[in-house]
């Protein structure tokens, strides 16, 4: 399991635990892709590239009409030199030329994995976990050096890719396109999986047969967005949750992205992913470099579930960082849906007091505590405590709550500014805007220009001031509008198309500084819920508020779709009141609890208004989650019933040592003459006996997986049931 190099053939074989990835330098220095799939011991060229003359496919060498870049499988494609398919990169010279031609120059091989300058990326805990190869390509005419970075995680069937551009020529050039990866498959027998949605309806699963032409998902919103996630997978048509081949791609980036699949006339398939070239360019001066974000590529030979568990392991241990990486996450109560903007100090203390009685560990003060913010129309940017609502100050309120035994957390939206704010009145030039153009408002707010160092410094210092003055251990970091009117007063005209990417680089710089200053604070990302739930943010904030939609039935789909890539420990999931504030549905408190326990558990309602019976249920839920949260947060997830396919959802979590598991079943509607259903659990040790902690019944792991358990027939909409099994200890 390593990267093997045949120096004579210039063949590179990335050989993981269960996968192989092979490429080679061929005639005249072109780098071609030969194979990616199930692990092989050695590549001897059984699937040789067939060179043949194709009409309208031009040739680099006119004496050889069988060789065309338009028809061979390449690793990283240029624009304008004979390949009419989507290029991986494109440049523009001062004379207006946009043509380049990459040829192999050299390669480097080393243990471990380097950091990406200014960007989040996966990392190694031990240099032995991974090997990295750099393949250096060169365009001799311009002096452009393109370094293709491949890291092989030996035990995870993961390959990460990124690209670094360096201008060693004699004049500046402009990058018009700079994707992070591209790979060519020599067939089109695939279906494509992507995740689409909207605010309150994130991470829906789309699966469709790929066809001739281009299938594209992207975001031009300044954020990874709820509309399309920076993820796609190609699967064979017979691939299921538990069997079949999967080739998956996820971009570690939080801004504008593109991910596309192109099928050419000869049934070859090209997959490419990276920063969206729409409204993007980057001026690269002599001796300057540009680093692209990282793409995490996962191969699975055992279905979509194995793909997900590979991402979960990698992101839990090699992406998320900090003190909370391997710590259980606290159960919280957030006051947002309980009070919205209408609260005072007494109300907050009463909710926290009730939460403490029920065993809840963290109180989170949401929007409305600063400036003069009684609604969405003012005060963003003015991070000063509103003494009308909190007359004794934030520090006293936090101390009062923490002295009772709870932790204290707080909400920020630091990337935004309200027009009705002292910050905007003092610095109207600090927002993203185009001079002399009217503003496009979103949620009555503007976006601060994080391409500017002074703006980034203001955010760091204003947030730091609040965090340093009070015993705050949790921050919910929100971003409630996308970016329009793209422009920066700070940047010169020739760099205006760098604004969106520089915004993201500024955000990462801000986050890196804050998490370094406050390592004991748990940061949770949020963008009206899952509007920026991506791997880039998880590098700084190890969990994300999955959706503003807290309805349990909607959440079965939202959390199911999110789990394709991201582990449960990264997903915030709360119990809210009924009728639900987003969809008006009334679901049992038990069902709301069962669904929310599939992530980082919490509550978002007014605890002071619960009935005595409801309080008892909540108290039992809190107690139970404390007993099982290590299995959910650090165990393995197995999806059983897909809520996108019908009237039910089911999943189970298994502890790392397979000694315990928790399973949940949710039925949406009660149906007449309904069949009797059986649920078969997954991922257990077939040789273990497991005891149901609720009934005392004992079953073998093989029986639970292969025979299954009969689901009780209950005439009730929105019904759920939860099983907890523990291994029976041998006498």
N, C-alpha and C positions, 0 to 999 in steps of 0.2 A: 504494500500500500504506500505508493510514493509516486513521484514524478520521474519517469524513465526517459532518458534521452538517447537516441541513436545519433551520435555525432556525425557519422558518415552520411546517413540519409537525411539528417536534420529533421528527424521525426520526434515528436513530443507526445508521450503517453502519460496522461494523468490518471493514475490507477487508484481508485478509492476502495472502500470495503466491499461495495456491491456495484460499483459503476466504473466505467472507463470513458475517457475523453481523449481523442487522438487527433492530432493535426500535424502537418508536414509542410516544409518549404519545398516547392517544386520549381520547375524551370524558370529561370530568370528572376528568382527570388520572391515568388508569390507564395503567400501562406494560405493553405487550403485546410478545410475541415474534412476529416475522414470518418469519424465515428463518435457518437455519444450514446451510451446505453448501458446495458447489463455488463458487468465486469468481465473482461477477458484477460487471460494470462499474458498473451503477447499478440501484437498486431503485425501480421505478415502481409497485409494488403490483399485479402481475399475479395474485398469489394472495391476493386480498382476503379478509378475514375475513367470513364470512357470519353475520349476526345473525338469529336466528330464535327463536321461542317454543318452549322445551322444557319439557315437563311436569315439575313438581317442581324446576325450576331457578329460584330466586327472583331478583328484580330490584331493584337499588339504587334505581331510579326506577320507581315503580309505573305511571307513564304510558307506559313503554316496556317491554313484556314480551318484546321480542326481545333485550334486552341483559341478560346474566347473567354474573357472574364464574365461575359453575359451568361455563361452556362456552367461554370465550375463552382463548386461549393467553397466559399471563402470565409475567412475568419473576421476580417474587418475591411469593409469595402470603401473604395474611393468614389468620387463623383467624376463623370465625364471622360473616363478612359476605356469605355467599351461595355461597361456593365449598366444596363438600363434599369435595373431594379433599385429599390430604395438603398441609398448609400448610408454607411455608418457615420461618415463625417464629410464635411465640405469646407473649403477655405476660399478666401477671396484675397487676391493680391492688389497692390496699389494700381497696377495697370488694368484692373478690372477682371483679370483672368480668374477662373474658379476651378481650374483643373489641377489635380495632383495625382501622384502615382507612387504608392508605397511598395517598397521592396525590403526584404529581410536584410538586417544589418548585423545583429548579434543577439545573444540571449544570456540571461543570468539566472541561476538557480540558487535558492537559499532556504534554510529552515525558517519556520515561523511565518509571520505576516506583518508587513509594514503598516503604519498608520497612513491615512489619507489626510493631507494637509487641509485643515479648515472644514472637514466633512466628517460626519458620523460614518462608521463602518463596523463590520464585525471584527473581532480581535481574537487573539489566542491567550489563554491563561498559562500555557506552557508552549515553548517554541516547538516541541515535539508533536503538537496537535496537528500541525499543518505544514505544508511546503508551498513555496511561491516561486513561480517562474515569470520572469519579465522577458518578453519577446520584443526586441527593439526594431522598429520599422523606420525607413527613411525615404523621404522624397528628396532626391539629390538636387534637383533644380532649385527648390526653395530653401533647402536646409531644414525642413520640418522633420522633427523626430517624433514618432508616435510610439509610445511604450505601452504595450498590451500587458496588463497584469492579470495573472491567473493564480488564485490560491486554492489548493486542494485541502479540504478538511478530511483527514484520513478515515475517521470512524463514522462520518455522518452523510456520506454521499452528497456532499455539498461542494460546489465550485463557485467561487466569487470572481467577478470580473470587473475591471475598471480600466480607464485609459488616461494616460498623461500626454499632453501635447507640449512640446518644447520647440521654440523658434530659435534655431541656430543659424538662420540665414542672415542676409545683409540688410533686409528691410522688414518692416512690420507687416503682419498679415492679420486677417480677420477670420475667426472661426464662425461659420454660418450654421454649422451642425456639428455636434460633438456627442454622439451617443456613447453609452457605456459598454454596450456589447451588441454583437450580432452573430447569429449562427445559422448556417444553411443545412437543412435536411434534404435528403435526396428522394423524398416522397411527400405526398400530401394526404396520407391516410390518417387524418387527425380530426378531432373535435377540439374546440377552443373553449376554455372556461375563463370567465372574467367576473368581476364583482362590480355591480352598478347600484345606484340608489339616489337618494335625495336626503335633505334634512328630515329627521325622524323616520327614515326608511333606508338605512344604510346596509351595505354589503349583501345585496341580493345576488343570487348565483345565476349566471347566464351560461348556458352550454349549447353550442351550436356547431354544426359541421362547417369546417373551413371550405371556402370556395375560391375559384380563380379570382385574382385581384387582391386588393388590400382590405384587411379587416383591422380597424384601428380603434384603440381606446386612448383617451388622453385627458389632460386638464390644462386649461389656460387661465385658471382662476387665481394663480398666485399661491395655491395650496394644493396638496395632493387630492383633496376634495371628497365629498360623499358621492358625487355623481359617478366617478369611476375610480377605482383603486389602482395604484401602480403595481398591478399583479396580473399575470395571465399564466395559464397552463395549457399545454397541448397534451391531449390524451388520446389513446386509441379508442375506437368506437365501442369496444367491449369492456373498457375500463370501468370499474365500479369503485365503491368505497374501499373494498378489500382486495381487489385483484386488478391486474392490468398495468400498463406502462403510463407514467406521468413524467412530463418534462415541464418544470415550473420555473417562473422568473418573477422576482420581486425586487423592486428598486428601493434602495435605502436613501430616500430623498423625500423632502416635504413640500416641494414646490411644483412648478409646471413640469409635466412629464408626457412622454409619448411611449406607447407600447403597441407594436404592430406586427401583423402576420401577413406576409405576401406570398401568394402562390403564383408561380410563373407559368408560361404556356407549356412547359415540359414537366409540370407537376412537382417541381422543386419548391420547398417551403423555406422562407427566410423569416426569422424572428429577430426583432431588434427592439431595444429599450434604452431610454435615457432622458436627458433634459429635452423638453419640447422645443424643437427648432422654431416654432411659431413665435415671432416677436423676440427672438434671441439672436445675439451675435456677441462676440468677445474679441476685443482688440488685443492681439498678442504681439507685444513689442520684442525686439531682438533680445535674446537670452531670457525671456519670460516663459513661464509654463502655465498650463491650465489643467486642472485635475477634474475628471468627471466623477460623479457619484458611483457607488458600487451597486452591482446587480448580484443578487444571491440566486444561484441556479441549483435546483434540487431535482435529482432523478429518483423515481420510485418504480420498482418493478412489482409492487404489491398494493397498488391502488392509491386513491386520493388520501385515505386515512394515514398511510405510511408517509406520504408527502407532508401532511400536516404535522405529524409527530416529529419529523426531521426539522421542520421550521421551528417548532416549539422548543426542541432541545437546543438548537443553535441560538435562537433569540433569547432564551432564558439564561444561557450560560456564556454566550459569546457576543451579545449585543447589549443587553441591559447591563448597567454598571451600578456601582455605589453600594452604600450600606444596606440597601433594601433588596439587593439582587437575590439573596438567599434567605431573607427574613419573611416570616408570615406577615401579611398585610392586615392592618387593623379594620375592625368593623366600625363603620361611621354612620352618623346621622347628619344629613345636610338640610339646611332650613329653606332651600329655594322653593320647592313646591309647597312647603308649609306656610310661607309668609310672602314670597316674592319680595317686593321692595318695602312692604308694609310691616315693619317690625321696630321694636325698641329694645333697649338693654334688658328690660324685665322679661320680655317675651323670649329672647334668646336664652336667657338663663333658665327659664322654666322648661324649655325644650331639652336643653342640655341636662338639667337635673333629672328629668324623666328618663332620658337616654341612659344616664348612669345607673338608675335603678334597674333598668332592663339588661344591663351588662354590656352596653355599647361602649366602645373604647375611644372614639374620636368624634368631636363635634367640629363641623365645618360651617363657617360663616360665609354665605354666598354673597352675590351681588347686592349693592346698595349701602355699604358701610362707609363710603368715602364721599368727599365733595358735598354736593347737594343733590344726590342722586335718588330721586323718588320715582323715576321711570327711566326709559332707555334714551332720553333726549339730552342728557348732560353728564359732565364731570369725569368722563374717562380721561385719564392722564393726570388728574389731580388726586394723587394717592395720599390724601390727608383725611384723617378720621372725621366723620360727621358727628359733631358733638350734640346735635339735635337728637340723634338716635342713640348715640353711645356717649352720654354726658360725662361719664367718669373715665373715658378713654379706652382704647383698645387693650392697652397693657393690663388694666385692672380687670376688664372682662375676661381676657385670656387667663389671667392668674386665678380668677374666681372659678373658672371652669376646670383648669388643670389641678387646682387644689382639691377638687372633689374626686380626683382620680382619673379624669378623662384627659385626653390630649386635645389640642386646639389647632384647627386649620383655617385657612382663609382663601378666598377667591380673588384672583386678579385677571384683568384683561390688558396687559401692559403694551401690546402692540398697537392699540387703538387710541384715538383721541376724539372727543366730542367737540363740535364747533362751539357749543356753550361750555367752555372750560377755560380756566386760567392759563393752562398750558397752550391752548390754541391761540388765545389772545396774545400771548407773549411770543409764540413761535409759529406763526401761520405757515412758514416755509418748511416746517418739519414734517409735513404730511406728504404722502405720495400724491402728486398732482402734475398737471401740465399748465404752465403759465397762460393766463388769459382764457382758459377754458373753464366752464362751470363745473362744479364738483358733481359727481354721481354719488349719492349717499346710499349707504346700506346700513339698515338698523340705526339711522340717524347718527352715523359715525364715519370717521375717516381712518385711514391706515397710516401709521407713522412710518417714516422713511428709514428703514433699518439698513440701508446702504450707507448711511451717514454714521460716523463714529460718535459724533456728539449726541445723536439720538440714542444710540446703543448705550452710551455711558449714562444718559439720563435714566433709562429704564433700569439698568443695573443698580444705580445708586438709590433710586426711589423705592424699588422693591427691597433692596438690602436694608434700607432704613426701617421699613416696617418689620421685616423679619428679625432684625437685630434688637428691636425694642420690646418685643413680646415673645413669650414662650411658644412659638409657632413650630409645629412639627410636620405640617402638611400644607401644600399649596396646590390649588386647582387653577391651572393656567389656561385661560379661555381665549378664543379667537373667533369672533362672531360675525365676520363679514369677509368676503373675498375681495381681491384687489382689482380696481378699475382705474382708468385715467393714468395709465402707467407712465410715470416720469419722475425725475429727481432734479431738484434745483442744484444738488450737490455735484452731479455728474456732468461732464462736458458733453456736447452734442454727439460726438463720435462714440460715446459710451452709453447712450440712453437705452439701447437694447440689452444692456447688461443689468438693468435695474432689477428685474424679477429675480435673477439668480443672486445678485448682490444682497437683495433683501433676505433671502434664505441664509446666505453666509453670515449676515449680520445677526439673524435670529440664533443660529448655532453658536456664534461667538458670545452672545448674551447668555444663552443657556449654559454654556460651558463655564462661564465665569460664575454664575449663580450657584450651580451645583457644586462647584469647587469651594465657594465661600460658605455654603450651608450644606455640608455633607450629611447632616442628621435630619434634614427636611426631605420628606417624601413628596416629590413633584408628580402631579397627575396632569397629563395633557388633555385638552378639550378644545373642540371647535364646534360649538353648538351641538355637542355630542361627538359623533364620529367623523366630523368633517376634515380632520387631519390625523386620522388613526393610521400611522405609517411607521415603518421601521426606522426612519430617520429620527423621529421624535422619541422613540423608545430608547435610543442611545443616551438621551439626557433625562427623560422622564419614564420610569420603568412601568408605568401604567397609564391608561387612557380611558376617559369617560366614553363608553361605547356608543351611546346614543342618548339624546334628550328624550327619546320615546321610552318611557318606563313601563308601558303595558306589557304584561307577562307574555301574552300570546304573540304580539309583535316581536318581543325580544327573543322568542325561540328561533325565529328566522335570522334576526340581526346577529345574535351571538353565534348561531350555527355558521353563517357566512363568514363572520370575522374569524372564527376558529379554523378556517381553512389555512390561515397563515399564522395567526397570533395565539399564543398560549393563554389559558384562563387567568394566569397571574397578572396579565397585562390588561384585563378587561374589567372596568368598573361596572357593577350591576346592582341596582337598588330596588327595594320594595317601595312602592308609592301607594297613594290613597286610591279609592274608587268612589265614584266613577273616575276612571283614569283621565288625567288632564289633557292627554294628547288625542285619544280616540273615543273617550266616553264609555269604555267597556267596564263592566263589573266582573271581576274575577275573584275567586276565593283567596283569602290571605295565605292559605297553605300553598296554593299554586304559585302565587307571587314569590313566596319564599323559596320554593323549590327551584324556580327558574333563576332567581337572582343568585342562588348558591352555586351556579355554574361559573361564577367569576369572583371578583373581589367584592364581598358582600357588604351591603349597607342599606340605609333607609332614607327616604326623601318624602317625609310627610310630617304632620303635626302630631307628635307623640302625646301631647297633652289632651288630644281629642279622642284618643282610643278608648273603647269600652274596656271594662275589666277583663272580659274574655279575650279581646284582641290583645291586650297587654300581656296576658299569660301566653298567648300564642307567640308573640314577638319574643318574649323572654326565652321560650323554649327554642325558637329558631336561632337566636343568638348563641345560646348554650350549645346547641347541636353544631352550628357552624364552627365554633371554636374547637370542637372535637375532630371535625373532618377537614378543616381548611388546608392542612398540610397535604392531604391527598389531592385535593382540587388544585392547589396552587403549585405543587411540585410533582404531582403524579402525571400519568399519561392519559390523554383523552381518547376515547373511542366513540365515534358517532354511530348510532344504531338506526333510528328512523329519521328520515330527512323531512323536515316540516315543509319544504318546498314541493314535496311530492304528494302531499295529501293532508289528512286530518289529524296527524299525530307527529310527535317528536320524541326522541329518546336518545340518551347518551349515558356512558359510564366513565368514571375516573378510576384508575387503578394505581395504587401506591407503587413506588419504584421497586420494592422487594416483592410485590404482588401478594402481600399478606392481607390487604384490605381493598375493598372497592365500594364505590357509591354509584348507584344508578338512578336515573330519573326518567319518568315517562309522563308525557303531557298529551292529553286528548283535547282537541279544540271543541267540536260539537258532538253532542250525543245523537246517535243515529238509530232509527228504527231497524229492527231485525238485524242488528249489527253482528258480525262474526265474532267468535271468540279468538282473541289474539294471544300470541306467544311472543315473549321477548327473549332473545338469545344474547347474553352478555359477551363481551369481547376482552381479550388481553389478559385473561386469568392464567394462573398456573394450573394446567389440567390435572396435576398430581396432588394438588392441595384440596382439603375439605374446607368449606366455608360455612360459617354460621350466620344466619339472619339475626341481627341484634334485636329486631322488633318481635319476631315470632319464635325464635329459638330453633328453627328448622335448620338442618345441616344437609348440604349438597356438595358433591364433588365439583371441582372446577370444570372438568370435562363435561359433566352433565349440564351445568349452567350455561356453557357455551354451545353445546351441540343439541341438547334437548330444549333447554330454556325453561322459563317460568310462565305460567298462565297469568295474564293480566286480569285482575278482577273486573267484572262487568258492572259499571256504575252508571245509572241514568242521571247524568249531570254534565252540563256544558263546562268546559274549561277545567276538567278534572285532571289531577296529577297524583302520582304516587312515587315515593322514594324508597329505595332499598339500601341498606348498609350491611355489608357482609364482612366478617373478619375470619381469618384463618383459624381453624381449630388446632390448638396446640396438641402435639402428641403427648400422651401420658408418660 
